[in-house]
Amino acid sequence: MTNSPVSMEDSSSSYLVSANAIAEKYGDKIVGVSDCGYASTVYLGNKNVYKILSNLDIKRKGAHEKESKILHTLEQRLSQTVIHQVPNLVLSEFIDQTTYVCVQSKLPGEVPVKITYKLAVNIGEFLSALHEIQGFEYVAEFEDENETKLSFENYAKERAETFAKKLEAIVSSEDAKLVQECAQEISLKISELSPSNLALLHKDLHEGNLLVNTNGHLSGVIDWDAAQVGPPEWDFAILKQRMPEYWTTIKDAYDGGLNNELIRVCGLLQSLRFWKSFPKQDDFVAKQRSFIQALLNE
């Protein structure tokens, strides 16, 4: 989700009407559309952001309410030093059985053209504050009130096995061997590490989910759909793939201890997840394949 508006011409008229009706309640007006994803459209108002999720499965109600739960947790527990860098939850409700709206405050700033040194430092500082939200015994995805309570060790093993099975059924025999080797490495190493320091993670940091002010400093971290509880190293595993040039800078600015071997294992798990989620995107798959090979050789 970005703060840079695009044309509303391709937006569904019925959802635009709904967004405008909600915006009017807050003395606001829709001025653009940010993202039109698979199941959501993000409308930008002058004051708020209106995220409408459509064609939903009511049986997965908890999953659709996830970002609202995360924003509420952040409001309650995030350090006052950075709380201004995340959206406030204004409203969240089902408009009908298959349409859900999440209204968030609109943060100042624009999506950065590229990552810079000072922005990388700000990212490390933000993660230091975010990862102070701890006290969790189990991994939590915030998608189901009755989700199975798993330690990260058991979670990583279960997810690695699940991702591997799905991939082995659709990839070449050579790739299947790589996938299996990756899953086995995760299972073996995670048992040795047994991570227990669990924190709230963003888990989707990239340029499009950051906002900067006119001086290039971080002004906002948005799109909390992927957030969950896990070891802090998981956020850094994702950043290692997405911001390799500034990964060390982010780590140096981070106020907390990190286990490099756990970062490697989380990187393997995340690449399996990415590959499983986008198996038909050849360039993206090639990147995940290369990343897995590099991590296995470390």
C-alpha positions in Angstrom: 0.0 0.0 0.0 1.5 3.3 -1.0 0.6 7.0 -0.4 1.0 8.0 -4.0 -2.4 8.2 -5.7 -3.1 6.7 -9.1 -6.2 7.1 -11.3 -9.6 6.0 -10.0 -10.8 5.0 -13.5 -10.1 1.3 -13.0 -11.5 1.2 -9.5 -14.8 -0.6 -8.9 -17.6 2.0 -8.9 -19.5 0.2 -6.1 -16.5 0.2 -3.8 -15.7 3.8 -4.6 -19.3 4.7 -3.6 -18.8 2.8 -0.3 -15.5 4.4 0.3 -16.9 7.9 -0.4 -19.9 7.2 1.9 -17.5 6.2 4.7 -15.2 9.1 4.1 -18.1 11.6 4.3 -18.8 10.4 7.8 -15.4 11.7 8.8 -15.6 14.9 6.8 -13.2 13.4 4.3 -13.1 13.0 0.5 -11.6 10.3 -1.7 -8.9 11.8 -3.9 -7.2 8.8 -5.4 -6.6 5.1 -5.4 -3.3 3.7 -4.1 -3.3 -0.1 -4.8 -5.8 -2.4 -6.4 -4.6 -5.9 -5.4 -6.1 -9.3 -5.7 -8.7 -8.8 -2.9 -8.4 -5.2 -1.8 -8.5 -1.7 -3.1 -7.0 1.2 -1.2 -8.6 4.6 -1.5 -6.8 7.7 -0.4 -8.7 10.5 1.3 -7.4 13.9 2.4 -7.3 12.7 6.1 -7.6 8.9 6.0 -6.9 5.8 4.0 -9.8 3.4 3.2 -8.8 -0.2 2.5 -11.7 -2.2 1.1 -11.4 -6.0 0.9 -13.9 -7.6 -1.4 -15.1 -11.1 -2.4 -14.2 -12.4 1.0 -14.8 -15.8 2.5 -16.8 -15.1 5.7 -15.4 -18.4 7.2 -12.0 -16.6 7.2 -13.4 -13.6 9.1 -10.3 -13.5 11.4 -7.9 -13.3 8.5 -9.7 -10.3 7.0 -9.6 -8.5 10.3 -5.9 -9.2 10.8 -4.5 -5.8 10.0 -7.0 -4.1 12.3 -5.9 -6.3 15.1 -2.2 -5.5 14.4 -2.9 -1.7 14.3 -4.7 -2.0 17.6 -1.8 -3.9 19.2 0.6 -1.2 17.9 -1.5 1.5 19.3 -1.4 -0.2 22.7 2.2 -1.3 22.9 4.5 0.5 20.4 7.0 2.9 21.9 5.9 6.6 21.9 9.1 7.4 20.1 7.9 5.9 16.9 4.1 5.5 17.3 3.6 8.5 15.0 5.2 6.4 12.2 2.3 3.9 12.0 -1.3 4.5 11.0 -4.0 4.8 13.7 -7.0 2.5 13.3 -10.0 4.7 12.7 -12.7 2.1 11.9 -12.9 -1.5 10.8 -16.2 -3.3 9.9 -17.9 -5.6 7.4 -20.0 -3.5 5.0 -21.8 -6.8 4.0 -21.1 -10.5 4.1 -18.2 -10.4 1.6 -16.8 -6.8 1.9 -14.7 -5.4 4.8 -13.3 -2.0 5.2 -10.4 -0.9 7.3 -10.0 2.9 7.8 -6.6 4.1 8.8 -5.1 7.6 9.4 -3.2 8.9 6.5 0.5 9.4 7.3 2.6 12.3 5.9 5.3 11.6 3.3 5.9 9.9 0.0 7.1 6.5 -1.0 10.9 6.7 -1.3 12.4 6.5 -4.8 15.2 4.3 -3.3 16.7 3.3 0.0 19.4 5.7 1.3 21.9 5.5 4.1 19.8 7.7 6.5 16.6 5.8 5.6 18.4 2.5 6.4 19.4 3.9 9.8 15.8 4.9 10.4 14.6 1.4 9.5 17.0 -0.1 12.0 15.8 2.3 14.7 12.2 1.6 13.9 12.7 -2.2 14.1 14.4 -1.7 17.5 11.2 -0.2 18.8 8.9 -2.6 17.1 10.7 -5.7 18.3 10.4 -4.4 21.9 6.8 -5.7 21.7 7.5 -9.1 23.2 6.1 -11.5 25.8 4.7 -14.0 23.4 4.9 -17.7 24.2 3.9 -18.9 20.7 4.0 -17.8 17.1 0.8 -15.9 16.2 -0.4 -14.9 12.8 -3.5 -13.1 14.0 -5.7 -14.8 11.5 -7.6 -17.3 13.6 -8.6 -17.0 17.3 -8.3 -20.8 17.5 -4.9 -21.1 15.7 -2.6 -23.8 16.9 -0.1 -22.7 19.5 3.3 -23.5 18.2 6.8 -22.7 19.3 8.8 -21.1 16.4 10.8 -24.4 16.2 7.7 -26.4 15.5 6.2 -23.7 13.4 9.2 -23.5 11.1 9.4 -27.3 10.8 5.6 -27.5 10.0 5.7 -24.7 7.5 8.8 -25.9 5.8 7.4 -29.3 5.3 4.0 -27.9 4.0 5.7 -25.5 1.6 8.1 -28.2 0.3 5.2 -30.7 -0.4 3.3 -28.1 -2.4 6.3 -27.1 -4.4 7.5 -30.7 -5.0 4.2 -31.4 -6.8 4.7 -28.6 -9.3 8.4 -28.0 -9.9 11.1 -29.8 -11.9 12.9 -32.8 -10.3 16.0 -30.7 -9.9 14.1 -28.0 -8.2 12.3 -30.6 -6.0 15.7 -31.7 -4.7 16.7 -28.2 -3.8 13.4 -27.6 -2.1 13.7 -30.8 -0.1 17.3 -29.9 0.9 16.1 -26.5 2.0 13.3 -28.0 4.1 15.7 -30.5 5.7 18.2 -27.8 6.5 15.5 -25.7 8.2 14.3 -28.6 10.3 17.8 -29.6 11.3 19.1 -26.1 12.2 16.0 -24.8 13.9 16.2 -27.7 16.3 19.7 -26.7 17.3 18.7 -23.0 17.6 15.4 -23.5 19.5 14.6 -19.7 19.3 12.3 -18.5 22.1 12.7 -14.7 21.9 9.5 -13.8 20.0 8.4 -10.3 19.0 5.9 -8.5 16.8 7.3 -8.4 13.2 6.2 -6.4 10.2 7.4 -9.1 7.8 6.9 -7.1 4.6 9.3 -4.2 4.6 10.2 -2.8 1.2 10.3 0.6 -0.4 6.5 0.5 -1.2 5.6 0.1 2.4 7.7 3.0 3.7 7.1 6.8 3.6 9.7 9.5 3.9 9.5 13.2 4.6 11.1 15.9 2.4 14.4 15.4 4.2 14.4 11.7 3.3 13.8 10.5 6.9 11.3 7.8 7.7 7.9 9.2 8.3 5.7 6.1 8.1 5.6 2.3 8.0 2.4 1.1 6.3 0.7 -2.1 5.1 0.7 -4.4 8.2 -1.2 -7.3 6.5 1.7 -9.7 6.8 2.7 -8.9 10.4 2.9 -11.7 12.9 4.8 -12.9 16.0 8.1 -14.5 15.4 11.9 -14.1 16.1 13.2 -10.6 15.2 15.7 -12.3 12.9 12.8 -13.0 10.4 12.4 -9.3 9.6 16.2 -9.2 8.9 16.1 -12.3 6.7 13.5 -10.5 4.5 15.6 -7.3 4.5 18.7 -9.2 3.5 16.9 -10.2 0.3 15.1 -6.9 -0.4 17.7 -4.4 0.7 21.1 -6.1 0.4 23.1 -2.9 -0.1 21.9 -1.4 3.2 21.4 -4.6 5.2 24.5 -4.1 7.3 23.6 -0.5 7.9 20.1 -1.5 9.2 21.7 -4.1 11.4 24.2 -1.7 12.8 21.4 0.8 13.7 19.4 -2.0 15.4 19.5 -1.9 19.2 19.3 -5.6 19.9 21.2 -8.9 19.6 20.7 -10.9 16.5 21.7 -14.5 15.7 23.1 -14.7 12.2 22.4 -18.4 11.9 18.8 -17.8 12.7 18.7 -15.1 10.1 19.9 -17.7 7.6 17.3 -20.2 8.6 14.5 -17.7 8.5 15.8 -16.6 5.0 15.4 -20.2 3.8 11.9 -20.5 5.2 10.9 -17.2 3.7 12.2 -18.1 0.3 10.2 -21.3 0.4 7.1 -19.3 1.3 7.7 -16.8 -1.5 8.3 -19.6 -4.1 5.2 -21.4 -3.0 3.1 -18.2 -3.2 4.3 -17.1 -6.6 5.3 -20.3 -8.5 4.5 -18.9 -12.0 6.5 -15.7 -11.7 9.7 -17.0 -13.4 12.0 -14.1 -12.5 10.9 -14.1 -8.9 11.3 -17.9 -8.7 14.8 -17.6 -10.1 15.6 -15.1 -7.4 14.3 -17.4 -4.7 16.2 -20.4 -6.1 19.4 -18.4 -6.2 18.8 -17.1 -2.7 18.2 -20.6 -1.3 21.4 -21.9 -3.0 23.4 -19.1 -1.5 22.0 -19.6 2.0 22.6 -23.3 1.8 26.3 -22.7 0.9 26.9 -20.2 3.8 
